[in-house]
Amino acid sequence: MNKITPLVRINEVSNGATEDTCNGRPWLEVNVLQGRGDRNAGALDFTDVVLTNDQAGGPGNHVSFTFPAVEYREGYSVLCMMGEDPATSPQFLITQGDTVSMLDPFGHTFSAMVYSHVEGMSAGTSYSYNDKTGSFEDTTTPTPGEDNVFTKYTKTKSYLKKSLDMLVPVEV
């Protein structure tokens, strides 16, 4: 198997409600880019690769997950968050402001993202890497195990009304 390279990245994070994926629980997708288009490229060795989450809220809020020693081939791998088996499922959620990173066996970061999902996004949406812009964006079309699709999020009338109700009148 090949050694881990920067051709792997965190690709998509969903806050759940994708019923046919992870039984509706939140999930994180990793994209293995190694050998893109070459089915004979071989698997990557994720032994001792760690997913970390420096949770918003200050120092000391650090959790991690070591990837299971299985072959990761070109394409997408979905990790169910808070699954039943801690050996195959990170036992933490990713929330607003969290910094999520993948570290190689030597502790060097090779993929990272700050989760800054639009406030008010409902379940069944995702925060996904956009190859065209080189950044993460919100989408209302989660695509676990597939290429990311971007559809704009429009706030509902009830969300806008709630936001307007929160405005405080100011006397001038």
Buried (B, 14 or more C-beta within 10 A) or exposed (E): EEEBEEBBBBBBBBBBBBEEBBEBBBBBBBBBBBBEEEEEBBBBBBBBBBBBBBBEEEEEEEBBBBBBEEEBBBBBBBBBBBBEEEEEBBEBBBBEEBBBBBBBBEEEEBBBBBBEBEEEBEEBBBBBBEEEEEEBBBBBEBBBEEEBEBEEBEBEEEBEEEEEEEEEEEEE
